Amino acid sequence: MKLVPMDYKKMPSMSSPLQSSYWAAVKHGSGWKPYAFTIEMEGWTSFVLVLVKRLFLFSSIAYIPFGPDVFHNPLHSVSEFLVSFSKELKRALPRSVFAIRYDLPWDEVNDPNVMHLTSGRFHTAKESVQPDGTVRIALQWGFHAVTLGYRDRAKRALRKSISLYDVALWEGDTPSFKRWYDTYLETARRDGFTPRSEKYLKALLSLDGKVHGDVACKLILAREGKTIIGGLMLLMNSVDAIYLYGSTLRQDGISCSYVLQDFALRMACKNGCQFYDMHGIPGPKGRGEHLASLELFKLSFGGQSYYRTPTTDYVLHYFRWKTYTVMERFRYRMK
């Protein structure tokens, strides 16, 4: 195996939008240093984005979201590939990196009996960064085919709400964004999740169309009359459309969330995406239980539940990694 460094600003987006020069630029603006590499192995070539963040004195963590491509490389063993890749990556990253954190891609088989990497230097994280489970909807046959897969729950909700709400793309004005962000904060308080900062979400949208590659980020807004009552942030490339963040204010028991998803699915089909990723349901063995309330809603649009290996650390320096994980678990408990 050979890793060839490349300019992260020129990295092609061939898998998840989180493996792209766009995502590198987003994370560079929030304290991460991006590194991009070409992986060459027995005639097989792939690309990987690695994000590195300094945490405390002489200590940094490397993080790989939805990468590398562990399912299409020449090696049959995922763990063998990752050990070899980690050893090569260690030589290419700063010496301060004490662990390489992997959020591996979704498996092509929707089986909850996922692989766990626990031998040698691998350690499963107590909480995953990216969800362990998701609902993925195939889009290859077009939007009409997608709607045929809607289940009764979604069909009933759409009949009730489609005439009540106007749904359209955000036109880039600051007042509309601020009003949507207010609904996002209210949704976070109601549902008990930690919201992203206004600056971070605005950065996602401001980089749309300004970075090399084919990743787009759109904000879809729902209005009742002239009042914004919800919205959805959609991240797309030629492979995946990801439902990244959303908000809804409940009006007389009827939610605008269904018409927002219906609009986003239509947009993803028009963009030529292969899959729509609902981005988050509970994973196997009780992981991600806080997402349980979303599972019925996300499955109501059809598709299949998919699961993946939990967030896994490849430890390079045990003492510094152990110190960090203790601090991390304390932070999760506080939240």
C-alpha positions in Angstrom: 0.0 0.0 0.0 1.2 3.5 -0.8 -0.2 6.8 0.3 0.4 9.8 -1.9 -0.3 13.2 -0.4 -2.5 15.5 -2.5 -4.0 19.0 -2.2 -7.2 18.6 -0.3 -8.6 21.5 -2.3 -8.5 19.3 -5.4 -9.8 16.1 -3.9 -12.6 14.6 -6.0 -15.9 13.6 -4.3 -16.4 9.9 -5.2 -18.2 8.6 -2.2 -19.8 10.4 0.7 -20.0 14.2 0.6 -18.1 14.1 3.9 -15.2 12.8 1.9 -14.7 15.8 -0.3 -12.8 19.1 -0.6 -16.0 20.8 0.4 -16.1 19.1 3.7 -12.4 19.7 4.2 -13.0 23.4 3.7 -16.0 23.4 6.2 -13.9 21.6 8.9 -10.8 23.8 8.2 -13.0 26.7 9.3 -13.8 25.1 12.6 -10.4 24.2 13.8 -9.5 21.0 11.9 -6.5 20.6 9.6 -7.4 18.6 6.4 -5.1 16.1 4.8 -5.9 14.3 1.6 -4.3 11.2 0.1 -4.4 8.9 -2.9 -4.4 5.3 -1.8 -2.6 3.0 -4.3 -2.6 -0.7 -3.9 -2.2 -3.5 -6.5 -3.6 -1.4 -9.3 -6.5 -0.2 -7.2 -6.8 3.6 -6.5 -8.9 5.5 -4.0 -9.0 8.8 -2.2 -9.3 9.7 1.5 -9.8 12.8 3.5 -8.2 12.9 7.0 -9.0 15.6 9.6 -6.6 16.4 12.4 -7.3 18.5 15.4 -5.0 19.6 18.2 -6.7 18.9 21.6 -4.1 19.6 24.2 -0.3 20.0 24.6 1.5 17.9 21.9 -1.6 15.8 21.4 -3.9 15.6 18.3 -6.5 13.2 17.0 -7.0 12.2 13.4 -10.6 11.6 12.2 -11.9 10.0 9.0 -15.6 10.5 8.3 -17.1 7.7 6.2 -13.8 6.5 4.9 -11.6 4.9 3.7 -13.1 2.6 1.1 -12.8 -0.7 3.1 -15.3 -2.7 0.9 -13.8 -2.4 -2.6 -10.0 -2.6 -2.0 -8.0 -5.7 -3.0 -7.7 -7.1 0.5 -10.6 -9.3 1.7 -10.1 -8.5 5.4 -11.3 -5.1 6.6 -9.1 -5.2 9.7 -6.0 -6.2 7.7 -6.6 -3.2 5.3 -7.1 -0.8 8.2 -4.0 -1.9 10.0 -1.9 -1.5 6.9 -3.5 1.9 6.1 -3.1 3.1 9.7 0.6 2.3 9.7 1.1 4.2 6.5 -1.0 7.1 7.7 1.0 7.3 10.9 4.1 8.2 8.9 2.2 10.9 6.9 0.6 12.7 9.8 2.1 14.9 12.6 3.8 13.1 15.4 1.4 14.6 17.9 -1.5 12.3 16.6 -2.2 9.8 19.4 -5.1 8.0 17.6 -6.9 7.6 14.3 -10.6 7.7 14.7 -12.6 5.8 12.0 -16.3 6.3 11.0 -16.4 3.6 8.3 -18.7 3.8 5.3 -22.1 2.1 5.2 -21.9 -1.5 4.4 -23.7 -2.6 1.2 -25.7 -5.2 3.2 -28.3 -3.9 5.6 -27.5 -6.4 8.4 -27.5 -5.3 12.1 -24.8 -7.9 12.8 -22.0 -5.4 12.1 -18.3 -6.0 12.3 -16.6 -4.8 15.5 -12.9 -4.1 15.4 -11.6 -4.9 18.9 -8.2 -6.7 18.4 -4.8 -5.2 18.7 -4.8 -1.4 18.6 -8.5 -1.1 17.8 -10.9 0.2 20.4 -14.7 0.8 19.9 -15.7 4.3 21.1 -18.4 4.5 23.7 -20.4 7.0 21.6 -20.2 7.2 17.8 -19.5 10.5 16.0 -21.7 9.6 13.0 -24.8 7.5 13.5 -24.5 3.7 13.7 -27.8 3.3 11.8 -29.5 5.1 9.0 -32.3 4.8 6.4 -31.1 4.9 2.8 -33.6 5.3 -0.1 -32.5 4.3 -3.6 -33.1 7.1 -6.1 -31.9 5.5 -9.3 -35.4 5.0 -10.7 -36.6 8.6 -10.2 -38.9 10.5 -7.9 -42.1 8.8 -9.0 -40.7 5.4 -8.1 -39.6 6.8 -4.7 -43.1 8.0 -3.9 -44.5 4.6 -4.6 -42.4 3.4 -1.7 -43.9 5.9 0.8 -45.7 4.1 3.6 -49.1 4.9 4.9 -47.8 7.1 7.7 -46.0 9.5 5.2 -48.9 9.4 2.7 -51.5 10.4 5.4 -49.2 13.2 6.7 -48.6 14.6 3.2 -52.3 14.6 2.4 -52.9 16.7 5.6 -50.0 19.1 5.2 -49.1 19.6 1.6 -51.8 22.3 1.1 -50.9 24.1 4.4 -47.2 24.8 3.8 -45.2 26.4 1.1 -41.8 24.8 0.6 -38.9 26.5 -1.4 -35.2 26.9 -1.4 -33.6 29.6 0.8 -32.8 32.6 -1.4 -29.7 33.6 0.5 -31.1 36.5 2.6 -30.0 37.0 6.2 -33.4 37.6 7.9 -34.8 34.3 6.5 -31.7 32.4 7.7 -32.0 33.9 11.2 -35.7 33.1 11.4 -34.9 29.5 10.4 -32.1 29.3 12.9 -34.6 30.3 15.6 -36.8 27.4 14.7 -33.7 25.1 14.8 -32.9 26.3 18.3 -36.5 25.7 19.4 -36.4 22.2 17.9 -33.2 21.5 19.8 -34.7 22.6 23.1 -37.8 20.5 22.5 -36.0 17.3 21.3 -33.0 17.5 23.6 -30.1 17.7 21.2 -27.1 20.1 21.1 -27.5 22.6 18.3 -24.8 23.6 15.9 -23.7 27.2 16.1 -25.2 29.8 13.7 -21.7 30.5 12.4 -21.1 26.8 11.5 -24.4 26.4 9.7 -23.9 29.6 7.8 -20.5 28.4 6.7 -22.0 25.3 5.3 -24.2 27.3 3.0 -21.7 30.0 2.2 -19.3 27.4 0.7 -21.9 26.0 -1.6 -20.6 26.2 -5.2 -17.3 27.8 -4.1 -15.2 24.7 -3.6 -13.7 22.3 -6.1 -15.9 19.3 -6.7 -19.6 18.6 -7.1 -20.8 18.9 -3.5 -23.8 21.2 -3.0 -25.4 22.3 0.3 -29.0 23.7 0.2 -31.4 25.0 2.8 -35.0 24.2 2.2 -37.6 26.3 4.1 -41.2 25.7 5.0 -43.6 28.6 5.4 -47.1 28.9 6.7 -48.2 32.1 5.0 -45.2 34.4 5.3 -43.9 32.8 8.5 -41.0 30.3 8.4 -41.9 27.4 10.6 -39.2 24.9 9.7 -36.4 23.9 7.4 -34.0 21.2 6.2 -30.3 21.3 5.3 -29.4 19.0 2.5 -25.9 18.0 1.5 -25.5 16.4 -2.0 -23.0 15.0 -4.4 -23.4 12.5 -7.3 -23.6 9.6 -4.9 -25.5 10.6 -1.7 -27.9 13.2 -0.6 -27.7 13.6 3.2 -30.4 15.0 5.4 -27.9 16.9 7.6 -30.0 19.2 9.9 -33.6 20.0 10.3 -36.2 21.9 12.3 -40.0 21.9 12.6 -42.4 23.9 14.7 -45.6 21.9 15.3 -48.8 23.7 14.2 -52.0 22.3 15.5 -50.5 18.8 15.6 -49.5 18.9 12.0 -45.8 18.9 11.2 -44.1 20.4 8.1 -41.4 17.7 8.3 -43.1 15.5 5.7 -43.4 18.1 3.0 -39.8 19.1 3.6 -38.6 15.6 3.1 -40.8 15.1 0.1 -39.2 18.3 -1.5 -35.7 17.2 -0.6 -36.2 13.8 -2.1 -37.4 15.4 -5.3 -34.4 17.7 -5.4 -32.0 14.7 -4.8 -33.5 12.8 -7.7 -33.2 15.9 -9.9 -29.5 16.3 -8.8 -28.8 12.7 -10.0 -28.0 11.3 -6.5 -28.0 7.5 -6.2 -29.2 7.4 -2.6 -31.0 9.6 0.0 -29.5 9.2 3.5 -31.8 10.0 6.4 -28.7 10.2 8.6 -29.5 8.7 11.9 -31.6 5.9 13.5 -30.5 3.7 16.5 -27.7 1.3 15.8 -27.3 -2.4 16.9 -27.0 -3.4 20.5 -28.7 -0.3 21.9 -26.3 2.2 20.5 -27.8 5.6 19.5 -30.9 5.0 21.5 -31.5 8.8 21.6 -32.5 8.5 17.9 -35.3 6.0 18.5 -38.1 8.6 18.2 -37.0 9.4 14.7 -37.0 5.8 13.3 -40.7 5.5 12.4 -40.7 8.9 10.7 -37.6 8.1 8.6 -38.8 4.7 7.6 -42.2 6.1 6.5 -40.5 7.3 3.3 -39.5 3.8 2.4 -36.0 2.7 1.9 -33.9 0.3 4.0 -32.3 0.4 7.4 -28.5 0.2 7.2 -26.0 -0.3 9.9 -22.2 0.1 10.2 -19.3 -0.6 12.5 -19.4 1.8 15.4 -16.8 4.6 15.6 -13.5 2.9 16.2 -10.1 4.3 17.3 -6.8 2.9 16.2 -4.5 3.8 19.1 -1.0 5.1 18.4 -0.1 6.3 22.0 -2.2 4.6 24.7 -1.7 7.0 27.6 -2.7 10.1 25.7 -5.6 8.3 24.1 -6.8 7.0 27.5 -6.6 10.5 29.0 -8.7 11.9 26.1 -11.4 9.2 26.3 -11.9 9.8 30.0 -12.3 13.5 29.3 -14.7 12.7 26.3 -16.9 10.4 28.4 -17.2 13.1 31.1 -18.2 15.6 28.4 -20.9 13.2 27.1 -22.3 12.8 30.6 -22.5 16.5 31.1 -24.5 16.9 27.9 
